[in-house]
Amino acid sequence: MIPDDLYKTLKDNGTISSGSFEKMTEKQRSPLFSLHWELKTLLYLGVMMLSCGSGILIYKNIDTIGHQAILAFIAAICGGCFYYCFRNKKPFSRELIKAPDVLFDYLLLLGCLSFLTFTGYLQYQYQVFGTHYGMATFIPMVVLFYVAYEFDHLGVLSMAIANLAVWMGVSVTPNRLLSNANFDNQTLIYTYLLLGLILLLAGFFSERFSFKKHFRFSYFHFGIHISFIALVFAYFNNYDSGMAIIWLLILFALAFYLYLDALHHKSFYFMLLVILYSYAAVSILVFRSLDGMSNMGGLYLLCLYFIISAAALILRIIRLNKQIKAS
């Protein structure tokens, strides 16, 4: 922003007239308001509403429209969107590629949603993959990863990660993970942990080989949540055995590595996630150690621990935030 003193100096020197000075100062006091993010949000909502509205319309009129007509309609939307995107896309690059125009991102997202609807409908109605249900998720996953890298789209990348989780037989969202978790299912825990580590490795290699480095955030966002929740589940699943401590040690080792990585990249968000999950793990140990105390002393000590540790945790987070901003 240009200071008013500069306009006044230009006026005093005779460089600009009094009328120009008044117009410039008035414009400086009333700057233009950007509607960039508001318009982008409305466009994204428009794509989602169009996709949902089409699904509702088809569902309510399935008997009169016919399955072939529905599939042809969805395929036309998908094909039209991808035709526009391939025709207007910029050359592929390992670095960040900006969209050629405003419409590009939204048509690409609509094309991917239509493609998922098309393959799901095809499998549900005609069983084109037979009993090989993994293929019904594997093929969309491959296509979405290709589209995400070819067109450099973070939204499509998130959809591809979700399809990877579905192909592995799990849910990628932490909310679904927590609500549907089965502490007695060791295979499910290992699957979640494997998925989380795969995503963390994908983020690491993206930066290591300078191949779409900006995808690292999305990979780490999902990978950190899934890995730590899986490790906590593994601890509870082995609560009464000697393996419980081993799982917590693995959790702390992963937390230490990710903490140093967050410091290196000056990422307060990832550092906050690591600290909160580590705090939860420490609290589990404290709770377990005080669980055997039958008197009220254990309860008092537990309350005292949470009060003191919560205050220390908040102060530590505030200091780390200031440290990252200052560096």
Secondary structure, 3 states (H helix, E strand, C coil): CCCHHHHHHHHHCCCCCHHHHHHHHHHHHCCCCCCHHHHHHHHHHHHHHHHHHHHHHHHHCHHHHCHHHHHHHHHHHHHHHHHHHHHHCCCCCCCCCCCCCHHHHHHHHHHHHHHHHHHHHHHHHHCCCCCCHHHHHHHHHHHHHHHHHHHCCHHHHHHHHHHHHHHCCCCCCHHHHHHHCCCCCHHHHHHHHHHHHHHHHHHHHHHHCCCCHHHHHHHHHHHHHHHHHHHHHHHHHCCCCCHHHHHHHHHHHHHHHHHHHHHHHCCHHHHHHHHHHHHHHHHHHHHHHHHCCCCHHHHHHHHHHHHHHHHHHHHHHHHHHHHHHHC
